[in-house]
């Protein structure tokens, strides 16, 4: 079965190598659609709704998500007539259709007949029917039923020219329930370990099981490490492998569903909507199985973000990071498959978004290269768990909601830009000179979060400090994995790269020697890929690369901050500080201003061949130190960095400049006097947008 899946996937990839641009023609730039749930509304209203969707300017509708009970109301009895009517209405009004496999919500009969398909929490509780994502992907019984319903859908719709593409499942996760610890999951974990290690001796060695007498006699004795079952901390190496397995299992589940569709579909694309920056699922593991990469985007969910208005606009760095990551996977076509148009219902606090910011989110996606956006959803539910979730129209089903009006404005903007599109316009030279690769590895994030060493450390926040800093320089960013080519980027930033091997160190060294500027940060190089400390001096394998030693590090308790200075300016830090000893010829960029190591280096720059390696050993509180140091480094590289306000973002795409303002104040766009303003004005308010040529 596995061999058949691999062969089918490879054949399809070969046949469709040029297909993405046929599905998403470059001259269309970005296509905007909307979710619709006909099963929730009287059939007499379907045509009215679909005709209005077309009238508003949408180009596709998303159907069949969560509808398993309507497609298979009883085991083995499939009903697609209701869905056929909706697809036919889409065809009638010139709309394309994205269909969703229904595996996120199994019908009651399946859960009652086979309760073993339901996931088991870490505390041993088996979940129940009545929500979503409660099924266990590792259950062979569940997979058989998923295969049947997906096969029937594919047979029925593969040849339908109105069906444009497919989405697998929905936000693959178990949400707050975490991982499943069911017997099926335990067995799949052990099978994965057998494939990885081969022998129990290798597993014992790489997990360091001599510590605390954790030795296993055979792999059948292994259980998924579960902190709720342990008195002290879980073995960090077993936890790292648990995260690896869970991400691999999710990718395998998506690959399994995609393979079922590919038995039938020939000219329809396949994706899944990953959750934005969800830390347990790694989209990079699915880039060869999906035609395009998509994700869900809910920037305002009651969290406290920077600035007075952050809770109404969200964190633009977190949103943008996802675009820059997914755009560099697979075909390069990505976009938000779910975007909120207003208040949500599921957060601890659900505030009203800043007026204009829905428009800004959409045009931010455009500026970052997104080829599709889809709003969740068209009509506001009158019953169910999402009663308070705002949508395109008000509860009457016809009156545009405020977010709906902003979507329509975005549709008009895209239609205008299409009339001005010119193919193959190169990016401005000074902009391209700042192009930066941002090296990202989920395993580093998992390993650091498994063993933080300080409650103040936040792995993703550390990454975003550098990402935000780069955006203030107006640097175009590609978030890439290690498999990608480093050489085409003048700058390469690799924050907190804790797990490393000699091969990667050699590649980074060659990159710098050949003229690249490499920026590394604290916690880099401390461990090998197993998560074990090197049998050497602390982080010694990177000493030659950075031209310095790191004899010790410090962390401070909550409420106590340290000071660091650079270029006559002082900053505060609290979570992590590598104390650096530069070798002769290595320049000191920042130093500690207090503690017993006052005067020691906090950041350095080491000339390496034609390039240099910069090491920033401290994690500042505000991120200002990181921004100022990067500005110094980029200026030294001759790339003329700008100085944009934090959270005021400007990007270039297809000959257009796009500015989005996520600050608390009005901002002036960096456009020349003769620029043609296409949308907005030279001064844009919080949540505002401007586009110019």
N, C-alpha and C positions, 0 to 999 in steps of 0.2 A: 504493500500500500504506500509506504513512504517513498519508495523508488518511483512509483507511478506519479505521485504528487510532484516530486522534483522534476521528472521528465516533462510533465504537462506544463509546469511553471516555466521551465527553460524554453520550451517550444513556443509558448505564448509570448514570452518576452522577445524572442527572436522575430516572430511574425509581426509584432506590434511596436518595434523599436521606434518607428517614426509616427506612431499613432497619436500621442498626446497632443501634438499641434493640430491634428485634424479635428480632435474633439474640442480643443481650446485654441482656435486660430489666433495668432499673435495680434492681429489687427483688432480683435474684439477686446483685447487687454484684460478685462475682468467681466465676468458674467454673474448676475445677481438673481438669486432664487428665494423660495420661501417654503417652509414646512406646512403641509396641510393634512388633516386627519379626517377624511370623509366619514369614517366609521363613527365619529363622535357627533355627527350632525344629521338632521333629517335629509333624506335623499332629495327632497324638493328644493333644498337650498344649495345643492352642490353646484349647479350650473351658474347660479348667481355669484357664488364665491369665486369659481374659476374664472368667470368672465371679468370680475373685478380685479383679480390677480393680474390678468393680462392687461387690463386698462391701466393699472398702476405702473406697468412697465417691466414687471418681472419676466424672466426668460425661462425659468424652469420651476417645477414644484417637486417637493420631496414627499414621497408616499410610503405607506405600509410599515413604518416603524412602530414597534410595539403591538402589531396587529395579528399575532399568531392565532389567538382565539377566534378571530374572524376568518382566517384562512384555513384553519383546521379545527372547526368547532368540536369535532369528535375525532378520536384517533382513526386515521386513515381516510377520513372524509374531508376532501379539500374543496373549498369554495372560493373561486376567484371572480365570480360574476360582479360583485360590488366593486372590486378593484378595477376590473375591466372598464366599468362605466366611468370611473375617474380618469383612467388613462385615455379613454376615448374623448372625454371632455377636454383634456389637455391637448390632444391632437387637434380637436376642433378649433381651439383658440390659439393654436400655434405655440404651445408651450412644450418644452422637453420635460422628461420625467426621470427622477432619481428614485429607484426603489431600494428599500432597506430590508435586509434579512431580519426576521423577527426574534432572533435568539435571545435578546435581552429580557424578554418577558414570556416565559413559557405559560401555556394554558393550565387551568386548574386540574383538568383530568390527568395531565402528565405528572404534575407534582403529587397528586393523590395516589396514582397508580404506581409511581416509582419515587418514593420519598428520598431514596438514596441519591437522586440527582441534585439535591439541595446542598449548598455549601455548609461547612461546619466552622463556626467561629473558633478563635484561639481558646476561648473558655469552654469549648466543647458543645456549645449550643448549636443545634441544627436549625437553620433558618426555615422560614415557612413561606408558602405562597401568599402573594398579596402586595408585592412591591416590584422591584426590578433588579436585575443582575444578581439574584439570589441563587441562581443555578451554578453548579460546579463544572467548569470547563474541562476538568480532568476526568469527569465521569464518562466511561465508555457508553453507558446507556444514554446519557444526555446527548452525546455526540451523534449517536445513531439517529435519534429523533430530529436533531438539527439537520443532519444530512438529508433526511427524507423531505422535510419541508422546504429546504433550500433547493433541492433537486427539482421538486414540483414547481417552485417559482421559476427556476431557470428554464425548465422545459416549456413553461407557459409563456414566458416573456422574452426569451432570448432573441427571437426573430422579430420582435415588435419594434419598428423604426422610431416610435415615440419614446421608447425607453433609452435614455442617454447613458445612464450609469447606475452603479450599485454601491450601496454602503453596507458594510458588514457590521452587524450588531449595533451597539450604541455605547459610546464612552466606555470602552472595555475596562472594567474595574469591578470591585465589589464595594465601591464607595467607602464609607466609614467602617465597613465590616472587615476590611483588610484582606488577608489571604484565607483560602479554604484549607482546613486541616483534616479533611475527610480521609477515610481509608484510600479512596481512589487517588487523591492528591499525594498522600504519603507514598503510595506505590510508584506514582509517576516521578516523584522526587528521587526515590531510590534508583529507578531505572536511569534517570538522568545522571546520577552520580556514577553508576556502573559504566555508562558510556564515556564519561569524562575521565574517570580514574582507572578503570580496568580492574584494579586490585584494591583490597582494603588496606594493604600496606601503604600504597601511595596516598590514599585518603587520610590515613592516620598521620602520615608525615606532613602533608600540606595543610591539614587542619591543626597541627601542633597538638595532637591528642595525648601526648605524654604529659601535658599539663593537667593537673587535677584527675589523673587516672581516667581519662576519657576514651581510652583505647577500645576499638571495636574488633571483634573476632571475624565478623563478616558484615557486608553492607546491608543485609537484611535486618540487622539490629538498629540501623540508623532511623531516627524519627526527625521530622522537620523541626528545627530548633524553634521553640516556642517560649518566649520570655515569661509568659503567664504560668508556665509549668516549672520554672526554675527559681531556686532561691537566690542565687547570685547571677551575674551577667552571663548571657549566652556566649558561647564560643564565637569570637568575631569572624573567624574564617568560615565557620559553618553558616553564620548569618549572611556573609558575603555571597556564598554559594546559594543560599536560599533566595536571595534577591535575583541572582543570575538565573536560577531555575524558574522563578515566577515570571520574569520577563520573557524567558524563552518559551515557557508554557503558553503565555498569552499570544506570542508570535506564532506558535504552532497552531493554536486555535484559529487564528485569523487565516493562516496558510491553508488549513483544512477547509474552511468555508470557501475561500477563494478558489481552491482546486475543484470544489463541487460546481461552482459557477462556470469555471473555465471548460468544463466538459461540454458546455452548450453555448455560452456567449462568444461572439466573434468580433463584434464591433461596439462593445459597450465597456466602459471603464469600470474599475473596481477601486474602492477606497474604504477607509473606516475613519470615524471621527474620534481621534485621540483626544484625551482631556488635556487642556493647556497646561504644560509644565508638570503634569502628574509624575511623581517621582518613582513609581513602581513599574511602569510600562515604558519600554524603550522603543520608540518608533523606528529607530535605525535598524532593528532586527527584522522589520517588515518591508524595507524599501524595495526588495526584489520581488515581493509578492503582491504589491499594490501598484496600480498605474499612476495614481496621484496620491498626495498626502494631504489630509485635512484634519481639522481639529475643532473643538468647541471653545468658544471665547466668551466668557462672562466677566468682564473687567470690574464691574461694580457689584460686590456681594457683601457689603457691610464692613469690610476690613478697613483698618486705619492705615492709610498710605501717607506718603510725604506731602506736606502742604495742607492748607486749610480745606482745599477742595478735592483732595485726593480721593476721599470716600465717595465722591460723586463722579469721578472720572476714571478711577483705576490707576494701575501702575503701567505706564506706556512701555517701560523697559521689559517687564514680564511678557506683555502682549507681543512686543516686537521680537523678542528673543525667539519665541516659537516660530514666527514667520521665517526668521533668518536661519533657523535650524532645519525646518521641514523643507524649505526651498532647496536645500543642498542634499536632499535624499532622492533617490530614484530618478524619475523623469524631470524633476525640477518644478513641477506644477503643484501648487499648494494653495490653501486658503481656508478660512473658517467655514466649516459646514454648519455650525450653530453659532449665531451671534445674537446676544440679547438686544431687544429693541426698547427696553424700559426696565422697570423694576422686576426683580425676581422674587421667588417666594420661599426659597430654601435656605437662605443665609441667616445667621443669628440676628442681623439687622438688614432691612431691605430698603435702602433710601432711593429716592427719585434721582436718576442720573442728571448731571449738569445739562441744561439745554444746549443743544448743538453737538454733544459729545458722541451720540450715536453716529451722526454724520462723520465726526472725526475718526471714530474707530474704523469705519468703512474706508475712508480715504487714506487712513494710515495703512490699512491692508493694501490698498492700491499702490501707495508709494513704496511699499516693501516688496512689490512684485506679485501679490496674490492674483490668481487667475479666476477665482470664484469666491463668492460670499453667499451664505444662505441664512435667512433670518428665522429664528425659532420664536414664535410660530405665527401663522396667519390670524387665527381666532383665539380669543381668550377662553380657557375652559370655564364652563359653568358648574362643573362637578369634578371631583377628584383632588389629588394632592397639589395641583398647580393652580388653584383658584385665583391666587393673587399674582400670577405671572403675567405681566403685560405683554401685549402682542401687537401685530400690525394694526388691528382694528379694535374698537371698543366692544364690550360684551354684546352690543346689538348686532354685531357681525358685519356692519357696513360702514360705520363712521371711523375715519382714520384716527388712530391714537397719535400722540405727539411723536413717539418713535417711528411710527409708520410714515409720518410726513418727512422725517429725516432720511428714511430709506428712499423715499421717492426723490428727494433732492439729490441723493447720491446716484440714483439711477440716471437722472438728468445730467449730472456731472460726467458720468462715464459716457453717456451718449454724445455729449459735446466733445470730449477728449477723443473719441473714436473718429470724429470728423477731422481732427487735426493730427492724427497718428501718422508717423513716418517710419517705415521699417529700418532697422539696423542703424539707428542713431547712436553713435558712440558716446559714452559718458564723458563729461568734461575732464580734461587731463588732471587738473589740480584735485578734483574729487577722487578720481581713480587712483591717484598717487597715495591716498590715505587708505586704500582698500586693505582690510584686515581679516585674517582668519582667526576665529575664536575656537580653540580646541576644547571639545566637550566630550566627556566620557561618563556615562551613568554610574559606572562601577566606582569611580572616585567619590561621587556623591553618596552612594550607598555606604561605602566604607567609612567615610567621615561621619555620617549621621549615625552609624552603628556604634561608633566609639568617638564621641566628640572631644573628650578630654576637658571640655568646659561647657557649661550650660549656655554660655553667651555665643557660642559658635553656630552660625547658620550657613550651611554650604551654598545654598542657592542665592542667598542674599550676598554672599561674597562674590559669586559670579556676576550678579547684577550690578555690583559696584563698578566693576570694570566695564561691563556693557554700557551702563549709563555714562561713564566717563568717555567712552569712545563716541557715543552719540553727541556729547557736547563738542567734540572735535569735528563733527559732521563727517564721520568716517563711515563708508559703506562696509557692512559686516557680513561675513559668511560664517555661520556657526557650523563647524565641520567635525567629523570623526577622524580618527587616526588613519583610516584607509585612504583618505583623500590626499591630493598632491599639495604640499606646502609651498612649493617653489614659485608659484605664480603670485604669491602675496608678498608685498614689501614688508608687512608687519604680521606677526603671529603672537597672539596672546593665549596663554595656557594657565588659567588661574587654578591654584590649589590642586596641582596634579599629583596627588598623593601616591597612587599606584603607578609604577613605572618599570621599565625593563631596559636592558642595555641597548637593545635594538632601537627603541624610541629615543634614548639619549643620543645615540649615534646619528639618527635622522635629524634631531634638533640641532646638533652640533654642525652637521653639514649645511643645514639651512642657514645658520648664522654665518658660517665660513664663506658661503657663496653670496653673501651680501644682505641677507635678511636681518630684520630687527626682531629679536625674540624677547617677549616679556613673560617671565615666570613670577609666581607669587608664593606667599607663605604656605607651608605644609607640603611643598612639592618634593617628591623623591624620597619620602621617608620609608616607603615600603615597596616590596616587590609585588608582582601581580597576584600572589596568593594572599596578600595582606599581611605578610610577615616583615618584621623589621630586618633590614640588611645586617649581615654579620660584618660590620665595619664601623667606622665612625658614623655619627648621626647624619643621615642623608648624604653620605660621602660620595655615592655614585654621581652626583651632579656637581661636585666641587670644581672639576676642570671646566665644565660647561659654564658655570657662573663666575669662575675666577675668584672664589671665596670659600671659606668654611662656615659651617653653622654649628658651633659647639653647643648651643643650648637655645631653648625657647622659653617664653614666659606667657602666662595667662593670669588675668586679674579677676578678683571676685566682683560680683555685681555691686554697683555703687562706687567702685574705685576705678578711675581711669588714669592711664599713663599719657605722657606727652612725647611727641616726635616733631622734629623741625626739619624744614627743607626750604632752601632759598629765602631764609629770613622769616618764614611763616610757620606758625605753630599749629599742630593738630592734636586731636585726642584719639586714643585707641583703648580697647578693653578686652577683646576676645582672644587675640593671638599676636605674638611678636617673636619672630626669629631674630636672634642676636647674631649678626654677621661679622666675620673677620675677613676683610678684603685682602687678597694677595697683592703684592706689588704690581702697580699698573692698573688695578681695578679702581674705578672712580666711585666715591661715595656720594649718593644723591640725597640721602636723608639720614638723620641720626636721632637717637633717643635723647630726650631732654630731661629725663629724670630717672628714678629708680637707681639701683646699684650699678647698672651698666650704662649710666649716662655717658654720652659721647660715642657709644658704639654705633656701628652702621645699622641702619634700618632698611636701606635700599641702595643698590649698587648697579654699576654699568661696567661691563667687561668687553673689551674689544676682542673679537674672535674672527680672524681672517678678514674678509671684506665687510663683515657685519658686526653685530654686538648682541650680547645677552644681558638683559636687564633683570635684576631680581628685586622684587618688592616684598620684604619680609614681614610687613606689619599690616594688619587689617584695621583701617581707621573706622571711627564711629560713623562719620557722615559721608564718606566717599570722596571728600574734597581733596584729600592727599593723593588718592589714586588718579583723580582727574588732572591735578596739577602736574604730577610726575609724568603722566602720559603726554600731556601737552609739551613738556620739556623734551621728552624723548622723540616725539614726532617732529618737533621743530628742528632738533639736531639732525634728523633724517632728511631734512629739506622738504617736508611735505606741506608746509604752511597750514597748520591746524587752525580752525576757527575757535571761537569761544561762545558757544550758544548757552543760554540759561539751561539749567538742569530741567529736564522734562519738556523742553521745547525742541521738537524733533523735525529735522529737515532732511528729506531724501530725494533722490533723483531716479526717475523711471521713464524709459521710452521717450526721452526728450522733454519731460515735464518735471518741474520742481514741485514738491508737495511738502507743505509745512502744517504741522498739527500742534496745537498749544494745550499742554496738560499742566501748565503752571497756574498759579493763583492770580496772575496779572496779565494785562494786555501785553502782547509781544509784537515787535516789528519784524517783518520777514526780511531776510538778507538778500533782497532782489535788487538788481541794478535799476537805475532810473528809467531805462528804456524797456524794462521787462513788460511783457503783456500779461496782466493779471486776468486769469480765466475764471477763477472762483474765489470768493472772499475779497479781502482788501489788504493793503500793506500793513495795517495794524489789525491783529485778530485777537478776540477776547478768549478767556479760558473756555476750552472746549471748541475753539474755532478752527477753521481750515482755510488755507490759501493755496492755490495752484497757479503757477505761472510758467511762461516759456521765456 
